[in-house]
Amino acid sequence: MNSVYSGALVVFAIINIAIVRRAYVECKYKKNALGLTYFLYPLGMYVWGDAVIFGVFWALAAVASLFLQDILLFLLIVSVFYLVRSIGESIYWFNQQFSTVVRHKPEDIPLHHIFHNDSAWFVYQILNQCVTVVTIITTVYLFNLWLP
């Protein structure tokens, strides 16, 4: 693994440790575990409670890849993570769509300005299904590169 990848992984790990610290404060002291974290969505962290756990996960994934000097392993971890996360989110939004308990009012979630009623729920469901398809393909591809 070259120094650019190593440096990027070090920075990624440090950023995630900082995220964990902030998320811990939000959860423990501000009682904001379910507060939305739009800027952390690309890391799969939708609320501060996610950020406590996933920040540790991402930091450890970066450190393990650095230790093993294997950037393909890191990319494979990323792909498998988003595969599992997107399946879970598809199920979540599917259940929200048909639940009598409304945990997320449609008008309070992103994309509501385009989809003005509870159709926002199934939009999130199908967006995550698209991520699932892409990550199945990238996981198979990266696993094939990584295995030999």
Residue pairs with C-beta under 8 A, 6 or more apart in sequence:
1 65
1 66
1 69
1 70
1 71
5 71
6 66
6 69
9 62
9 63
9 65
9 66
9 71
9 74
10 62
10 66
12 58
12 59
12 62
13 58
13 59
13 62
13 63
13 66
16 43
16 55
16 56
16 58
16 59
16 62
17 55
17 59
19 40
19 43
19 45
19 51
19 55
20 51
20 52
20 55
20 56
20 59
22 51
23 37
23 45
23 48
23 49
23 50
23 51
23 52
23 55
24 52
26 32
26 33
26 35
26 48
26 51
27 33
27 48
27 49
27 52
32 48
33 47
33 48
33 49
34 47
34 48
34 49
35 47
35 48
36 46
36 47
37 45
37 46
37 47
37 48
37 50
37 51
38 110
40 46
40 50
40 51
43 51
43 54
43 55
43 58
44 50
44 54
44 81
44 82
44 85
45 51
45 54
45 55
57 81
61 74
61 77
61 78
61 81
62 74
64 73
64 77
65 71
65 73
65 74
65 77
70 146
72 142
72 145
72 146
73 146
75 142
76 139
76 142
76 143
76 146
79 135
79 138
79 139
79 142
80 135
80 139
82 131
82 135
83 132
83 135
83 136
83 139
85 131
86 128
86 129
86 131
86 132
86 135
87 128
87 132
89 124
89 125
89 128
90 125
90 128
90 129
90 132
93 121
93 122
93 124
93 125
93 128
94 122
94 125
96 102
96 103
96 104
96 121
97 118
97 121
97 122
97 125
104 121
106 112
106 115
106 116
106 117
106 118
106 119
106 120
106 121
109 120
109 124
111 120
111 123
111 124
112 120
115 123
